Amino acid sequence: GDSVTQMEGPVTLSEEACLTINCTYTATGYPSLFWYVQYPGEGLQLLLKATKADDKGSNKGFEATYRKETTSFHLEKGSVQVSDSAVYFCALSMGSNYQLIWGAGTKLIIKP
Amino acid sequence: DAGVTQSPTHLIKTRGQHVTLRCSPISGHKSVSWYQQVLGQGPQFIFQYYEKEERGRGNFPDRFSARQFPNYSSELNVNALLLGDSALYLCASSFFLEGEYNEQFFGPGTRLTVL
């Protein structure tokens, strides 16, 4: 079945370091891809999305490109801040109103 | 505007008991989905409802059931609780526009502990 695999955490970085969190997927068709973020004590929030191959989603300095050839959707940021500390989830959906299928989450810790 | 609200925030039950969790969607949203998030894992889809009808069901036993009311709020019911049902239960609401991407907005969740 459809699935999402993302790199295990925690990932610990110093402030202003570059970030990459890997995400790969398995799907029978052409899914939409998402990154959600869960800040401490808060609910899940959509960070960015891409709905077709080669689309780039971006928000708050984060970017991810939908790569069909490598079935990947890696999350990147050029310079992280302490406030980026959170758990990041990669997810896919096979349609506009279909269920989300989630990765296990990657905890990101940014040290000042 | 109020976001998705869920009640209760926390709940402690014993094995074999029954539990009802409640969710109120964002005003104007007609679709509600339920997810189970076990500690350290990503959410797992349980149900989706739209206009009071079940539109999707995940791989959960029949002990799990849900319904949606005319005001689009929803209840998730779990019977014969097991220790493994301990988790954060998330509700998400969205529009339901065919052919368009419909972002799901999540509530804070209900933390269920089964002893």
HADDOCK unambig.tbl for C-alpha pairs under 7 A between the chains (distance, minus, plus):
assign (segid A and resid 42 and name CA) (segid B and resid 108 and name CA) 6.39 0.50 0.50
assign (segid A and resid 43 and name CA) (segid B and resid 106 and name CA) 6.27 0.50 0.50
assign (segid A and resid 43 and name CA) (segid B and resid 107 and name CA) 5.98 0.50 0.50
assign (segid A and resid 43 and name CA) (segid B and resid 108 and name CA) 4.58 0.50 0.50
assign (segid A and resid 44 and name CA) (segid B and resid 106 and name CA) 5.82 0.50 0.50
assign (segid A and resid 96 and name CA) (segid B and resid 98 and name CA) 7.00 0.50 0.50
assign (segid A and resid 96 and name CA) (segid B and resid 99 and name CA) 6.24 0.50 0.50
assign (segid A and resid 96 and name CA) (segid B and resid 100 and name CA) 5.65 0.50 0.50
assign (segid A and resid 96 and name CA) (segid B and resid 101 and name CA) 4.58 0.50 0.50
assign (segid A and resid 96 and name CA) (segid B and resid 102 and name CA) 5.90 0.50 0.50
assign (segid A and resid 97 and name CA) (segid B and resid 96 and name CA) 6.56 0.50 0.50
assign (segid A and resid 97 and name CA) (segid B and resid 102 and name CA) 6.54 0.50 0.50
assign (segid A and resid 99 and name CA) (segid B and resid 45 and name CA) 6.48 0.50 0.50
assign (segid A and resid 100 and name CA) (segid B and resid 45 and name CA) 6.93 0.50 0.50
assign (segid A and resid 102 and name CA) (segid B and resid 42 and name CA) 5.48 0.50 0.50
assign (segid A and resid 102 and name CA) (segid B and resid 43 and name CA) 6.18 0.50 0.50
assign (segid A and resid 103 and name CA) (segid B and resid 42 and name CA) 5.48 0.50 0.50
assign (segid A and resid 104 and name CA) (segid B and resid 41 and name CA) 4.52 0.50 0.50
assign (segid A and resid 104 and name CA) (segid B and resid 42 and name CA) 4.20 0.50 0.50
assign (segid A and resid 105 and name CA) (segid B and resid 41 and name CA) 6.54 0.50 0.50
assign (segid A and resid 105 and name CA) (segid B and resid 42 and name CA) 5.84 0.50 0.50
